[in-house]
Amino acid sequence: MSFIGPDAMQTAEPLPGWKGRFWRSETMSFAHYDVETGCSIHEHHHPNEEVWLILAGRFEVTIAGETSVAGPGAVAIVPPDAPHSVRVLEGGRAVIANHPIRTDLR
């Protein structure tokens, strides 16, 4: 499948305030989130590499003990198995890519 329209994407709110659209390529999974101020993702880890692209808002991202505030245009790269967490300081949007495909979501 070369093109995926918004109506073909799965939608869900896997955590309170994290409203997402989800799709996959052959080897990667993706999420596009609209997120409310004050939402967070607890510290966790998984075997997939994860890349965050912040489109709007401000996100406090902690990766392997290093914390940074990421705003529009910033990218956060989470290596496989690295503990990481996120706190939304200002509601916004982010696209997250995982390689290989995350099968534990949705």
N, C-alpha and C positions, 0 to 999 in steps of 0.2 A: 504494500500500500504506500504510494508515494505522497499522497495528499490526505490530510485528515481535517475535516471541518469541525467547528466547535460543537455542532449537534451530535457528532459521532464520538466525542470524548466522554468518558465516564466522569461523573461529578460526585463529590462527597465532601463531608466535613469530618475528617478523621480525628481531629481534636477541636475542642470548642474555639471558635473564632478563626479557624483555618479552613476556608472554603476553597476547594480545589477542583481543577480539571486535570484529567490524567490520560496519558497516551504512551505508546511504546513504539520503538523501532525494532529492528531485528535483534540488536544487542544492548539497547539502553531503555530505561524507563524515565518518564518525565512527569513533573507536576507543575502546574501554574496556580499559585495560591494568591488569594486576596485575604489579607490578614488584619485583624483588629488590634489596636493598641492594647498592650498589656498581656497579650497571649504569649505562650512559651512552649518550648519543646524540652522535656527533661533530658539530662545527660544520658546518652545511649551510644551504642556503637553497632556496626554491622560490617560484613565483609565487602560491601560495595564501595567503590569510590563515589563520592557525591560532590557535585559542583553547584553552588548557589549563585545566581545572578539576581542582584537586587534591582528591581525596576522602579520602585517608589517606596518612600518611608525610610525608617531607620531601624536596623536590626542589630542587636548585640549578639555576636556570634563567638562562641568559645570552642576552640579546637585544640585538643590535647593540652589543655591548661592555658592556652594563649587566647586572650579576649581582644576583640576589636569591634568598633561600631562601624557598620557598613551601611552606606546610603546608595542612592541611585547610581547605577553604573558599576558598583563594586562587585567583585567576585570573591567568594570564599570557597576554597578547595579543601575538602575533607578526605584525607587518605583512607584506604581500607582499614577497618578496625580501630580507627582513632576515636576516642571518646569526644563527643561534641554535644552542644546544647545551643538553643536560640531563645532570645527574649526580644519581643517586639516593643521598641521604645516609641515608635510612631507608626501607626497603621500604614500598610502599603501593599506592595505586590512583589513576588519573587518567582522565578522559574528555577526548578531544581532538576538536575539530570543525574542519573545513577547508572554506573556501569560496573558489572553487568546488570541486567534487569533485576530490580528488587521485586521479589515474589511475596514478601511479607507485608506489603501494603495493600489497602483496600480489602 
